[in-house]
């Protein structure tokens, strides 16, 4: 079980402030969606939590210890990250890429053990890409790559999974497949999930806690019904929307209203 | 599945045996041929006698034994070390920078070494250190200083992006070569022996005895072992620096260690051979094409292949136009360049980033 505290975190790239006073906690076993327009700081926040970037001010605590004090390896044994864009240089096969997920557990000079190989093939199976394992990673389609990288992250046996727009470039069927799988892992294995996500309706359907970012600040934090209100969405995205209950599940469902109300009506 | 893994392991084993065999074969070939030809069986007998397990009656001239053990064998083993070191350095640089074009030359070690050597040739000092003259030592220092310079120039905001590394390499390399050209144009006033500069620039394995090897062999073999330690790290680096960090790699630390290791190996090679091109570029490519990109196999296989490649190239350099000796760098370029173009055209897709 893993808990995450983000305390008054500021972060700026060389050219300006990106995050300001971000402060929230995530309990072990939660499934949290990060929402916000492009440039609101979602990706930066994910990178800060993963320890790839260091906060300018404030502190991030993982399981009670400060992230900055932990070695990369001990962080990698607890959390895995699925980034937005992924390029793998050289002609590695999908299985070889997934095997990299075992890196934090391998000793110097070690070949992967039988147990490591089993974990790799069960990760491939879980994500449903076993048939791709001998294919070259750089020849796979975008959706297939995304799934192989997810399998790599799962081979890492993380307790916390960070996803940066896991569905960004995918068709709707792949989007749903990946979110269903992540939620299943969350429910069945207690995997803590933090995902930056673009699609408000998918966020509402699959996440039980949402954090809404605007210009590097947290604007709202809570269950979908509290975060996804008409007023909040129009404030953050400056789009006029209507929020209705989802016809099947009852969670908030966002319907966009064109500026010119009867644009297509003849 | 299990059978598949076994099959693949057997294929790997076969390839490793094949590579090892070709290295041994190249050692024999290079020992046998030259101005005088000595038969394989006699070489084998001489070698076994040396190990003192056997005592074959000598059917050969005493001078042949001197040729083998005092002249050819040191040079051949020097060739193995040069090739293994350059190929390993190539794998390290390519893997770390995720650039199949990176090799000891692009990272500037060569130009630094060349300038160091030229300056040493100008200095009116004649020192010797463990069988090395000042020239190789200066080459070694030049290579290391240049890599440190390039690395620091390339650092932007605490990070070392690959692009700025390559650009810094090009710029520094151009500057160093310009300084060299200047020194060479002033050769008369500076008392610079152009012939020795040329021989250094085009590569010439100048191992004259076992003392030099006593330093170089542990350095190169140790370097390759340490490189093998970083093999899985290099696999992880193929995900990019952020991807590597998320797998638990201390990116900045390991990057410096790998760069330093690659420079050390290059400098070790350069100090006994001058500049030999294409080994660090072509050998890792060819091995990667046949064995795949997994560095745990790629590193040792490239080292062995590189060793055999340089030994054969040096043999050709000695015998093709004997008694004139062609610079070995010319031979590696003549073999390497067309082969590289062939690879480039065949697998162009792999260079898309």
Interface residues (C-beta under 8 A of the other chain):
Chain A: X14 X47 X50 X51 X52 X71 X72 X73 X74 X75 X76 X77 X80 X81 X83 X86 X87 X88 X89 X90 X91 X92 X93 X96 X97 X100 X101 X103 X104 X106 X108 X109 X110 X111 X117 X121 X138 X156
Chain B: X1 X5 X95 X98 X99 X100 X157 X228 X229 X232 X235 X236 X238 X239 X240 X242 X243 X245 X246 X247 X248 X249 X250 X251 X288 X292 X293 X294 X296 X350 X353
